[in-house]
Amino acid sequence: MFLEKTHRFVYSLSKGLNGIAACSVFFMMAITCADVIFRYFRHPITGTFELVGLSGAVAVSFALAQTSLEKGHIAVDFIVRKFSEKTRLWVERVNDIILAVLFALISWHSFILALSSKANNEGTMTLQLPFYPFIIGISVSFGLLFFICLLHFMLSFASSDGSKEAEPGGATCL
Amino acid sequence: MSVTIVGVIGIVALFVLIFSRIPVGLVMALVGVTGFAYMINVDAAMSMMVKDIFDVFGSYNLTVIPLFILMGQIAFHAGISARLFNVAYKMIGHWPGGMAIATIGACAGFAAICGSTNATAATMASVTLPEMKKYGYKDSIATGVVAAGGSLGILIPPSVIFILYGIMTEQSIGKLFMAGILPGIILTILFMLVVMIWAIMDPEVAPRGPKSTFKEKIVSLSGIIETLLLFILVMGGLFGGLFTPTEAGGVGAMGTLVIALVQRKITFKGIFEALFETTRITAMILVIVAGATIFGHFLAITRLPYDIAQMVSTLALPPFAIMGLIILVYLVGGCFIDALALIMLTVPIFFPVVTAMGFDPVWFGVIIVLVTQMGVITPPVGLNVYVVQSVATEVPLETIFKGAMPLLFAIILITVVLIFVPQLALFLPSFMAG
């Protein structure tokens, strides 16, 4: 019950972040276009280059969790598909652990990078926008991916016959 | 242990782990950061990994990818893809294999406003497969044609692969786009010829459709206008130096949205779906790019790319034989590894070799796109085939692979022709300044 509730929460959170990612893509399109038009009238939008780049960071990092839940990442599975169901389940559990460790490391070290970036006042050249909030965004996204893998791993044991797949998302966390 | 051996072990580990079902981008990141930690130290490796991720995700140059994908997605939700098919169908639907030929024509048209092979295949599969089924087309030809036709999405500009290749090798994306146009048109015609010959030899696989009247044909032509306008806007702006590739993507996406809104062909739901599909495809691509960047930094400190380039340059083989070997590596590798991942891994290794042999980097970009096209339709890891199967769920993968095979020969043929006649790719870029 607790696992299912947590899973639902993670799913909603991923969807919410993906909504922000979609808005960022729309913003990228709008500001790029506006800059081209205003440039024609000799009034380009200052810092468009920086705004578009940072919006890209928001769009990609906030779309990661939902893409993972929808199994949108490219994986080569034609060998694993040939395994028995039980072997496949164990391969997926090992993958979940490997990925959880990788995501935890990325999340933690992104957070450290954000702190160091803030301490050094690092930001964009023209608009002086600080980098650290965007790096924290990446840290949060990978933290969420860590939880998704962990949840998937635990859900694979929660089923009585050991073969139940975590929904939504199917057989493996990514 | 010598640094070169560490590099070789890294590549072997990568190939083993890639088959474990872990997403390929994350496998590259995992092996890259582990190898870097072994070579330097853990802190440096972690720092390199998170900096690479931030640099890739926040790269202005790479934002061109979501913008061109968005353009294609809006076009799909506004029904532009369906109207393109309708034009082609009205014109040539009554030919032998006419509907499959119309599908290829529509794929080529949609490729002119969409930069992704998977997105083109997915879009055209949902538009054309029900029609071909209705007229009694066999699953093999119907699905195979969409899978192969979808691959035109990366040869006819805009193209995600040209963009990534241009960024990786510091080549002009505008020139690469231009270089894809003539081979794209020729390959479209070759695809059509293959389908026509197939349908003449075995009429049962593709029954002729009803003939349209002259008036119907003329009326249907209006369905091509928006695509033509958008292509001229995007490529004209790039060709004329009015805007950068990213700006072209932004203007193209906005132009498509404005056209769709003016024609009242898109709903708010459609816009949101286009945006969500864009974020999904972008995240998928950029995870691979970030993983390849991390792995690339590891490879760089092993000096493996440099050693391979040195080794190849000392081989007593003519440049064309070496080029043939490189293409063979892509052909075989493309069967087992996702084409995008293969490019991200191998271009840093092969590019110095190819340029050292005196081949044109823009021409090599077109060759890379062609081998990628082969990779997306060859078993067992032909991504377009999986994409088409996700739409035609009742059709076995084997049937789609078999259906795409005759069209694979057309891609091989154009690749061979391009090797001996590079001007086919370099003619149009020669008109561009710089």
Interface residues (C-beta under 8 A of the other chain):
Chain A: N18 A21 A22 C23 V25 F26 M28 M29 A30 I31 T32 C33 D35 V36 F49 E50 V52 G53 L54 S55 G56 A57 A59 V60 S61 F62 A63 L64 Q66 T67 E70 G72 H73 I74 A75 V76 D77 F78 I79 V80 V91 E92 N95 I98 L99 L102 L105 I106 H109 S110 I112 L113 F131 F134 I135 I138 T172 L174
Chain B: I18 F19 S20 R21 I22 P23 V24 G25 L26 A29 L30 V33 M46 S47 M49 V50 K51 I53 F54 F57 G58 S59 Y60 L62 T63 P66 L67 L70 L242 F243 T246 E247 G249 G250 V251 A253 M254 L257 F272 L275 F276 T278 T279 R280 I281 T282 A283 M284 L286 V287 I288 F336 I337 D338 L340 A341 P380 V381 L383
